[in-house]
C-alpha cells in the first residue's frame, strides 16, 4: 500500500496492480468484514465502503447497487476474503431452507479461488480463465443436482474443494479446446469434476498422511477403491446422470490400462472421464497434493507426464492440454 495519507472523504491511494476485483456475491448485510472493501473511483483512487471488522451494510449504498460498479480488495487480502466467505457459507449451506443465494455465494468463493490460482500459474490467458468462471457460476445453479453438489462440496476439506474446482476449470478448458463445448457436455463435466473425489471420504486420514511409497498393499487397495466408492455413494441421487457417475468411477483410469481401480483400456473409458482424469492429474502437479513432493510449472508438468509417466493419457486430450499451453506461450511472446 502507498504511504499516501487517507483523505477526508475516505479515499485511499493504491497502485492499481495492488488491487483485486471481487464479486458482490461475497457480501451480505450484517457480515463482519475480514478485510477492507473498496469502490474504485478512478486510477489509483479507491473509496473505502467497509473497514476490517465492520458489519457490512452495502445494500443501502446507491453506488454499490449500480450493476456497473465493481468492488475491490487489496490483492494481499483476496485469499483472506475467499477463505472467510467459504468458511461461513460452508457452515450454514447444509441447513434447511438455506436460500439459493447463500449456496451461490459459497460456489462463487470457490470459483474465485480457482481463478486466482490459475492466473498465477500462467497456464492460459486470464480472459479464458474468467470466461470459465462465468460459465461455472451460470451453469451450476441450473444443475438438477445443485443442492446436493453444494452440500457435498461444503463438507469437504477446503483443500479438497479447491482442488475439485481447479480440476473443473481445467476440464472445461480442455473440452473447449477439443470443441466439446455443448451445454449438456459442459454441465456434466462441471458436476463430474466437482464431485470426482467425493469417494475420498472413505479413505482413512491415517493413509493419506503417509507418503505414498510407504503404503502397504492393503492401504493402496483402499485408496484405489475411492472412485467406485464415490460413484456408489451418489448412485441413489436420481438427479445425477449416468455420465457423471462414470466420470467419478473412472477418473483415475488411463489410456494404457495402468490406472485404477479397473485398469480399463482407453477405448472403454468414458470420453468425459478421460478429460477429468488428465485435468485431475495436471491440477495435482501444478498446485500440489497430499502425496506430491513438489509442484511444477505447466511446462514442467507436461515434461513430467511425457518423460516420467510415459504419457499414459488419451492422446487427443493430452494434445489439447499441450495446445492450451503452447497458445499461452505464443500470446506471451507477442504481447
ZISULRA-V556770 format. One record per residue. N is the residue number from 0. RES is the residue in one letter. PSI is psi in radians with two decimals (NA if undefined). OMEGA is omega in degrees with one decimal (* if undefined). D_FIRST is the distance of its C-alpha to the first C-alpha in whole Angstrom. Layout:
# ZISULRA-V556770
n->N res->RES psi->PSI omega->OMEGA d_first->D_FIRST
n->N res->RES psi->PSI omega->OMEGA d_first->D_FIRST
This chain:
# ZISULRA-V556770
n->0 res->X psi->2.53 omega->178.9 d_first->0
n->1 res->X psi->2.69 omega->177.2 d_first->4
n->2 res->X psi->0.00 omega->-179.4 d_first->7
n->3 res->X psi->2.40 omega->-177.8 d_first->9
n->4 res->X psi->2.70 omega->176.3 d_first->11
n->5 res->X psi->2.33 omega->-179.3 d_first->11
n->6 res->X psi->2.98 omega->-176.4 d_first->15
n->7 res->X psi->-0.48 omega->-178.6 d_first->18
n->8 res->X psi->0.20 omega->174.8 d_first->18
n->9 res->X psi->0.16 omega->-179.6 d_first->15
n->10 res->X psi->2.34 omega->177.0 d_first->13
n->11 res->X psi->2.71 omega->-178.4 d_first->9
n->12 res->X psi->2.14 omega->175.4 d_first->8
n->13 res->X psi->2.65 omega->165.1 d_first->6
n->14 res->X psi->2.39 omega->-175.0 d_first->8
n->15 res->X psi->-0.55 omega->179.9 d_first->10
n->16 res->X psi->-0.19 omega->177.6 d_first->11
n->17 res->X psi->-0.13 omega->-173.6 d_first->7
n->18 res->X psi->2.63 omega->178.9 d_first->9
n->19 res->X psi->2.33 omega->175.4 d_first->13
n->20 res->X psi->2.42 omega->177.6 d_first->16
n->21 res->X psi->2.75 omega->-177.6 d_first->18
n->22 res->X psi->2.50 omega->174.0 d_first->22
n->23 res->X psi->-0.35 omega->179.3 d_first->23
n->24 res->X psi->-0.28 omega->179.5 d_first->25
n->25 res->X psi->-0.40 omega->-166.3 d_first->23
n->26 res->X psi->2.59 omega->172.3 d_first->23
n->27 res->X psi->2.63 omega->-177.7 d_first->26
n->28 res->X psi->2.37 omega->-179.1 d_first->27
n->29 res->X psi->-0.21 omega->178.7 d_first->27
n->30 res->X psi->2.32 omega->175.8 d_first->25
n->31 res->X psi->2.10 omega->-174.2 d_first->23
n->32 res->X psi->2.19 omega->179.1 d_first->19
n->33 res->X psi->-0.27 omega->-179.0 d_first->17
n->34 res->X psi->2.83 omega->174.2 d_first->14
n->35 res->X psi->2.60 omega->-177.7 d_first->13
n->36 res->X psi->2.47 omega->-171.6 d_first->14
n->37 res->X psi->2.70 omega->163.4 d_first->13
n->38 res->X psi->2.44 omega->177.6 d_first->16
n->39 res->X psi->2.17 omega->-178.1 d_first->15
n->40 res->X psi->-0.34 omega->-178.6 d_first->17
n->41 res->X psi->-3.10 omega->179.1 d_first->16
n->42 res->X psi->2.11 omega->176.8 d_first->14
n->43 res->X psi->0.25 omega->-178.5 d_first->11
n->44 res->X psi->2.12 omega->-174.3 d_first->12
n->45 res->X psi->2.24 omega->-179.9 d_first->12
n->46 res->X psi->2.18 omega->178.1 d_first->14
n->47 res->X psi->2.10 omega->175.4 d_first->14
n->48 res->X psi->-0.14 omega->176.2 d_first->17
n->49 res->X psi->2.25 omega->178.8 d_first->17
n->50 res->X psi->2.83 omega->176.3 d_first->15
n->51 res->X psi->2.33 omega->-179.8 d_first->15
n->52 res->X psi->-0.03 omega->170.2 d_first->19
n->53 res->X psi->2.72 omega->168.9 d_first->20
n->54 res->X psi->2.22 omega->-177.1 d_first->23
n->55 res->X psi->2.35 omega->174.2 d_first->23
n->56 res->X psi->0.98 omega->-171.4 d_first->25
n->57 res->X psi->-0.42 omega->-174.0 d_first->24
n->58 res->X psi->-0.40 omega->-179.8 d_first->28
n->59 res->X psi->-0.02 omega->-179.6 d_first->28
n->60 res->X psi->2.12 omega->-178.8 d_first->25
n->61 res->X psi->-0.79 omega->-177.8 d_first->27
n->62 res->X psi->-0.69 omega->-178.8 d_first->24
n->63 res->X psi->-0.64 omega->-177.3 d_first->23
n->64 res->X psi->-0.17 omega->176.0 d_first->27
n->65 res->X psi->2.11 omega->-176.5 d_first->27
n->66 res->X psi->-0.33 omega->-178.9 d_first->27
n->67 res->X psi->-0.13 omega->-178.5 d_first->26
n->68 res->X psi->2.39 omega->-177.1 d_first->22
n->69 res->X psi->2.49 omega->-179.5 d_first->20
n->70 res->X psi->2.49 omega->-178.7 d_first->17
n->71 res->X psi->2.67 omega->165.1 d_first->14
n->72 res->X psi->2.87 omega->174.6 d_first->12
n->73 res->X psi->2.50 omega->-176.1 d_first->8
n->74 res->X psi->-0.67 omega->-179.4 d_first->10
n->75 res->X psi->-0.35 omega->-178.8 d_first->10
n->76 res->X psi->-0.23 omega->-175.6 d_first->12
n->77 res->X psi->-0.82 omega->178.4 d_first->14
n->78 res->X psi->-0.59 omega->179.5 d_first->17
n->79 res->X psi->-0.76 omega->179.0 d_first->17
n->80 res->X psi->-0.80 omega->-178.9 d_first->18
n->81 res->X psi->-0.82 omega->-179.5 d_first->20
n->82 res->X psi->-0.69 omega->-179.0 d_first->22
n->83 res->X psi->-0.83 omega->-178.9 d_first->22
n->84 res->X psi->-0.73 omega->178.0 d_first->24
n->85 res->X psi->-0.74 omega->-177.6 d_first->26
n->86 res->X psi->-0.87 omega->-173.8 d_first->27
n->87 res->X psi->-0.62 omega->179.1 d_first->28
n->88 res->X psi->-0.58 omega->177.7 d_first->29
n->89 res->X psi->-0.55 omega->-179.4 d_first->31
n->90 res->X psi->-0.51 omega->-174.6 d_first->33
n->91 res->X psi->-0.11 omega->-170.4 d_first->34
n->92 res->X psi->-0.42 omega->-179.8 d_first->35
n->93 res->X psi->-0.04 omega->178.7 d_first->39
n->94 res->X psi->2.64 omega->179.2 d_first->40
n->95 res->X psi->2.56 omega->176.1 d_first->43
n->96 res->X psi->0.37 omega->174.3 d_first->42
n->97 res->X psi->2.19 omega->-177.5 d_first->38
n->98 res->X psi->2.69 omega->-179.6 d_first->37
n->99 res->X psi->-0.53 omega->-178.3 d_first->36
n->100 res->X psi->-0.58 omega->178.2 d_first->33
n->101 res->X psi->-0.69 omega->178.4 d_first->32
n->102 res->X psi->-0.71 omega->177.5 d_first->33
n->103 res->X psi->-0.65 omega->178.7 d_first->32
n->104 res->X psi->-0.75 omega->178.5 d_first->28
n->105 res->X psi->-0.80 omega->-179.7 d_first->29
n->106 res->X psi->-0.64 omega->178.6 d_first->30
n->107 res->X psi->-0.70 omega->179.9 d_first->27
n->108 res->X psi->-0.66 omega->178.8 d_first->24
n->109 res->X psi->-0.71 omega->179.6 d_first->26
n->110 res->X psi->-0.68 omega->179.4 d_first->26
n->111 res->X psi->-0.66 omega->177.4 d_first->22
n->112 res->X psi->-0.73 omega->178.8 d_first->22
n->113 res->X psi->-0.72 omega->177.4 d_first->25
n->114 res->X psi->-0.84 omega->-178.7 d_first->23
n->115 res->X psi->-0.77 omega->-179.2 d_first->20
n->116 res->X psi->-0.78 omega->-177.7 d_first->22
n->117 res->X psi->-0.61 omega->177.1 d_first->24
n->118 res->X psi->-0.74 omega->-179.4 d_first->22
n->119 res->X psi->-0.51 omega->-178.4 d_first->20
n->120 res->X psi->-0.32 omega->-177.5 d_first->24
n->121 res->X psi->0.59 omega->-179.8 d_first->25
n->122 res->X psi->-0.77 omega->177.9 d_first->28
n->123 res->X psi->-3.09 omega->-174.1 d_first->29
n->124 res->X psi->2.64 omega->178.0 d_first->27
n->125 res->X psi->-0.67 omega->-179.4 d_first->24
n->126 res->X psi->-0.74 omega->179.7 d_first->26
n->127 res->X psi->-0.69 omega->179.4 d_first->29
n->128 res->X psi->-0.78 omega->180.0 d_first->27
n->129 res->X psi->-0.58 omega->176.7 d_first->26
n->130 res->X psi->-0.73 omega->177.8 d_first->29
n->131 res->X psi->-0.70 omega->179.1 d_first->31
n->132 res->X psi->-0.76 omega->178.4 d_first->28
n->133 res->X psi->-0.71 omega->179.6 d_first->30
n->134 res->X psi->-0.81 omega->-179.5 d_first->33
n->135 res->X psi->-0.74 omega->-178.9 d_first->33
n->136 res->X psi->-0.52 omega->179.5 d_first->31
n->137 res->X psi->-0.75 omega->-173.9 d_first->34
n->138 res->X psi->-0.62 omega->-173.4 d_first->37
n->139 res->X psi->-0.84 omega->-179.4 d_first->36
n->140 res->X psi->-0.29 omega->-179.9 d_first->37
n->141 res->X psi->-0.22 omega->-177.8 d_first->40
n->142 res->X psi->2.46 omega->179.3 d_first->42
n->143 res->X psi->-0.52 omega->-177.2 d_first->45
n->144 res->X psi->0.46 omega->-175.0 d_first->43
n->145 res->X psi->-0.80 omega->-179.0 d_first->40
n->146 res->X psi->-0.77 omega->179.6 d_first->40
n->147 res->X psi->-0.69 omega->179.8 d_first->42
n->148 res->X psi->-0.89 omega->-177.6 d_first->39
n->149 res->X psi->-0.69 omega->178.6 d_first->36
n->150 res->X psi->-0.74 omega->179.9 d_first->38
n->151 res->X psi->-0.79 omega->-179.2 d_first->39
n->152 res->X psi->-0.65 omega->-178.6 d_first->35
n->153 res->X psi->-0.35 omega->178.5 d_first->34
n->154 res->X psi->-0.23 omega->-178.0 d_first->36
n->155 res->X psi->2.76 omega->170.4 d_first->35
n->156 res->X psi->2.49 omega->-178.3 d_first->32
n->157 res->X psi->-0.66 omega->179.6 d_first->29
n->158 res->X psi->-0.62 omega->-179.9 d_first->29
n->159 res->X psi->-0.71 omega->178.5 d_first->32
n->160 res->X psi->-0.62 omega->176.6 d_first->31
n->161 res->X psi->-0.76 omega->178.2 d_first->28
n->162 res->X psi->-0.72 omega->179.4 d_first->31
n->163 res->X psi->-0.71 omega->-178.3 d_first->33
n->164 res->X psi->-0.71 omega->177.9 d_first->31
n->165 res->X psi->-0.63 omega->174.6 d_first->30
n->166 res->X psi->-0.69 omega->177.6 d_first->33
n->167 res->X psi->-0.84 omega->-179.7 d_first->34
n->168 res->X psi->-0.83 omega->-178.1 d_first->31
n->169 res->X psi->-0.64 omega->177.4 d_first->33
n->170 res->X psi->-0.77 omega->179.8 d_first->37
n->171 res->X psi->-0.71 omega->177.5 d_first->36
n->172 res->X psi->-0.71 omega->177.6 d_first->35
n->173 res->X psi->-0.80 omega->-178.4 d_first->38
n->174 res->X psi->-0.62 omega->177.9 d_first->40
n->175 res->X psi->-0.72 omega->178.3 d_first->39
n->176 res->X psi->-0.51 omega->179.6 d_first->39
n->177 res->X psi->0.11 omega->-179.8 d_first->43
n->178 res->X psi->0.51 omega->174.0 d_first->43
n->179 res->X psi->1.12 omega->-172.2 d_first->44
n->180 res->X psi->0.45 omega->173.5 d_first->42
n->181 res->X psi->2.48 omega->-177.3 d_first->44
n->182 res->X psi->-0.72 omega->-178.8 d_first->43
n->183 res->X psi->-0.67 omega->178.4 d_first->45
n->184 res->X psi->-0.79 omega->-178.9 d_first->44
n->185 res->X psi->-0.70 omega->179.0 d_first->40
n->186 res->X psi->-0.74 omega->179.5 d_first->41
n->187 res->X psi->-0.68 omega->178.2 d_first->43
n->188 res->X psi->-0.73 omega->179.2 d_first->40
n->189 res->X psi->-0.87 omega->-177.5 d_first->38
n->190 res->X psi->-0.80 omega->-177.8 d_first->40
n->191 res->X psi->-0.73 omega->-178.6 d_first->41
n->192 res->X psi->-0.64 omega->178.4 d_first->38
n->193 res->X psi->-0.48 omega->-178.0 d_first->36
n->194 res->X psi->0.10 omega->-168.6 d_first->39
n->195 res->X psi->-0.55 omega->-175.8 d_first->40
n->196 res->X psi->0.34 omega->-177.1 d_first->40
n->197 res->X psi->-0.47 omega->179.4 d_first->41
n->198 res->X psi->-0.16 omega->178.8 d_first->44
n->199 res->X psi->-0.29 omega->178.1 d_first->42
n->200 res->X psi->-0.30 omega->179.6 d_first->42
n->201 res->X psi->-0.03 omega->177.8 d_first->46
n->202 res->X psi->2.06 omega->-177.7 d_first->45
n->203 res->X psi->2.52 omega->178.7 d_first->44
n->204 res->X psi->-0.52 omega->-179.1 d_first->41
n->205 res->X psi->-0.50 omega->177.1 d_first->43
n->206 res->X psi->-0.83 omega->-175.2 d_first->44
n->207 res->X psi->-0.34 omega->178.3 d_first->40
n->208 res->X psi->-0.18 omega->177.1 d_first->39
n->209 res->X psi->2.67 omega->168.3 d_first->42
n->210 res->X psi->2.48 omega->-173.0 d_first->41
n->211 res->X psi->-0.56 omega->-178.9 d_first->43
n->212 res->X psi->-0.16 omega->177.8 d_first->46
n->213 res->X psi->0.02 omega->179.5 d_first->47
n->214 res->X psi->2.50 omega->172.0 d_first->48
n->215 res->X psi->2.96 omega->178.5 d_first->51
n->216 res->X psi->-0.66 omega->179.4 d_first->53
n->217 res->X psi->-0.73 omega->179.4 d_first->53
n->218 res->X psi->-0.69 omega->177.1 d_first->50
n->219 res->X psi->-0.73 omega->179.3 d_first->49
n->220 res->X psi->-0.75 omega->178.9 d_first->52
n->221 res->X psi->-0.81 omega->179.9 d_first->50
n->222 res->X psi->-0.76 omega->-174.9 d_first->46
n->223 res->X psi->-0.14 omega->176.0 d_first->48
n->224 res->X psi->-0.10 omega->-173.4 d_first->50
n->225 res->X psi->-0.55 omega->176.0 d_first->46
n->226 res->X psi->-0.74 omega->179.2 d_first->46
n->227 res->X psi->-0.65 omega->177.9 d_first->50
n->228 res->X psi->-0.73 omega->179.4 d_first->49
n->229 res->X psi->-0.78 omega->179.4 d_first->46
n->230 res->X psi->-0.72 omega->179.1 d_first->48
n->231 res->X psi->-0.67 omega->-179.4 d_first->51
n->232 res->X psi->-0.65 omega->-174.5 d_first->49
n->233 res->X psi->-0.11 omega->-174.2 d_first->48
n->234 res->X psi->-0.47 omega->-178.1 d_first->51
n->235 res->X psi->-0.15 omega->177.9 d_first->52
n->236 res->X psi->1.82 omega->-171.1 d_first->49
n->237 res->X psi->-0.38 omega->-178.3 d_first->51
n->238 res->X psi->-0.22 omega->-177.9 d_first->48
n->239 res->X psi->2.05 omega->-177.0 d_first->47
n->240 res->X psi->2.77 omega->178.9 d_first->49
n->241 res->X psi->-0.67 omega->179.5 d_first->51
n->242 res->X psi->-0.61 omega->179.2 d_first->49
n->243 res->X psi->-0.70 omega->176.8 d_first->46
n->244 res->X psi->-0.62 omega->178.1 d_first->48
n->245 res->X psi->-0.67 omega->175.7 d_first->49
n->246 res->X psi->-0.83 omega->-176.7 d_first->45
n->247 res->X psi->-0.74 omega->-177.5 d_first->45
n->248 res->X psi->-0.47 omega->-170.4 d_first->48
n->249 res->X psi->0.22 omega->-172.5 d_first->48
n->250 res->X psi->-0.04 omega->173.3 d_first->44
n->251 res->X psi->0.13 omega->173.4 d_first->45
n->252 res->X psi->2.76 omega->177.9 d_first->48
n->253 res->X psi->-3.14 omega->-169.3 d_first->48
n->254 res->X psi->-0.54 omega->-175.3 d_first->50
n->255 res->X psi->0.31 omega->175.2 d_first->52
n->256 res->X psi->0.49 omega->174.7 d_first->53
n->257 res->X psi->0.09 omega->178.7 d_first->51
n->258 res->X psi->-2.86 omega->-179.6 d_first->49
n->259 res->X psi->2.83 omega->8.5 d_first->50
n->260 res->X psi->-0.23 omega->-172.7 d_first->51
n->261 res->X psi->-0.07 omega->-179.3 d_first->54
n->262 res->X psi->0.87 omega->-177.7 d_first->54
n->263 res->X psi->2.63 omega->173.4 d_first->54
n->264 res->X psi->2.76 omega->-175.1 d_first->55
n->265 res->X psi->-0.75 omega->-175.0 d_first->52
n->266 res->X psi->-0.34 omega->-179.0 d_first->55
n->267 res->X psi->-0.18 omega->-178.7 d_first->55
n->268 res->X psi->2.42 omega->178.2 d_first->51
n->269 res->X psi->2.36 omega->178.3 d_first->50
n->270 res->X psi->-0.63 omega->179.6 d_first->48
n->271 res->X psi->-0.59 omega->177.1 d_first->45
n->272 res->X psi->-0.57 omega->177.2 d_first->45
n->273 res->X psi->-0.69 omega->-179.9 d_first->45
n->274 res->X psi->-0.86 omega->-177.5 d_first->42
n->275 res->X psi->-0.59 omega->178.2 d_first->40
n->276 res->X psi->-0.85 omega->179.3 d_first->42
n->277 res->X psi->-0.73 omega->179.8 d_first->40
n->278 res->X psi->-0.74 omega->179.4 d_first->37
n->279 res->X psi->-0.82 omega->-177.4 d_first->37
n->280 res->X psi->-0.76 omega->-179.2 d_first->38
n->281 res->X psi->-0.72 omega->178.0 d_first->35
n->282 res->X psi->-0.70 omega->178.1 d_first->32
n->283 res->X psi->-0.63 omega->-179.6 d_first->33
n->284 res->X psi->-0.76 omega->-173.8 d_first->33
n->285 res->X psi->-0.37 omega->-179.5 d_first->30
n->286 res->X psi->-0.19 omega->178.0 d_first->28
n->287 res->X psi->2.79 omega->176.9 d_first->30
n->288 res->X psi->3.03 omega->-179.5 d_first->33
n->289 res->X psi->-0.68 omega->-175.3 d_first->35
n->290 res->X psi->-0.22 omega->-175.3 d_first->37
n->291 res->X psi->2.42 omega->178.1 d_first->35
n->292 res->X psi->-0.26 omega->-179.9 d_first->35
n->293 res->X psi->2.97 omega->173.2 d_first->32
n->294 res->X psi->2.80 omega->-174.0 d_first->30
n->295 res->X psi->2.66 omega->167.5 d_first->31
n->296 res->X psi->2.86 omega->177.5 d_first->29
n->297 res->X psi->-0.75 omega->178.4 d_first->31
n->298 res->X psi->-0.78 omega->179.7 d_first->33
n->299 res->X psi->-0.63 omega->179.2 d_first->34
n->300 res->X psi->-0.73 omega->177.3 d_first->35
n->301 res->X psi->-0.79 omega->179.6 d_first->37
n->302 res->X psi->-0.69 omega->179.4 d_first->39
n->303 res->X psi->-0.78 omega->-179.8 d_first->39
n->304 res->X psi->-0.71 omega->-177.0 d_first->41
n->305 res->X psi->-0.83 omega->-172.3 d_first->43
n->306 res->X psi->-0.73 omega->-174.9 d_first->44
n->307 res->X psi->-0.77 omega->-177.1 d_first->44
n->308 res->X psi->-0.21 omega->-179.6 d_first->45
n->309 res->X psi->0.41 omega->178.2 d_first->47
n->310 res->X psi->1.28 omega->-177.0 d_first->45
n->311 res->X psi->0.18 omega->-174.0 d_first->47
n->312 res->X psi->2.85 omega->176.9 d_first->46
n->313 res->X psi->2.29 omega->-172.1 d_first->47
n->314 res->X psi->-0.79 omega->-178.0 d_first->47
n->315 res->X psi->-0.67 omega->-179.9 d_first->46
n->316 res->X psi->-0.73 omega->178.8 d_first->43
n->317 res->X psi->-0.67 omega->176.9 d_first->42
n->318 res->X psi->-0.67 omega->177.8 d_first->43
n->319 res->X psi->-0.71 omega->178.4 d_first->40
n->320 res->X psi->-0.79 omega->178.8 d_first->38
n->321 res->X psi->-0.65 omega->179.3 d_first->38
n->322 res->X psi->-0.72 omega->178.8 d_first->38
n->323 res->X psi->-0.80 omega->-178.2 d_first->35
n->324 res->X psi->-0.73 omega->179.3 d_first->33
n->325 res->X psi->-0.69 omega->178.2 d_first->35
n->326 res->X psi->-0.65 omega->178.1 d_first->34
n->327 res->X psi->-0.67 omega->176.5 d_first->31
n->328 res->X psi->-0.78 omega->179.9 d_first->32
n->329 res->X psi->-0.72 omega->179.3 d_first->33
n->330 res->X psi->-0.68 omega->-179.3 d_first->31
n->331 res->X psi->-0.65 omega->-179.4 d_first->28
n->332 res->X psi->-0.58 omega->-176.3 d_first->31
n->333 res->X psi->-0.24 omega->-177.4 d_first->31
n->334 res->X psi->NA omega->* d_first->28
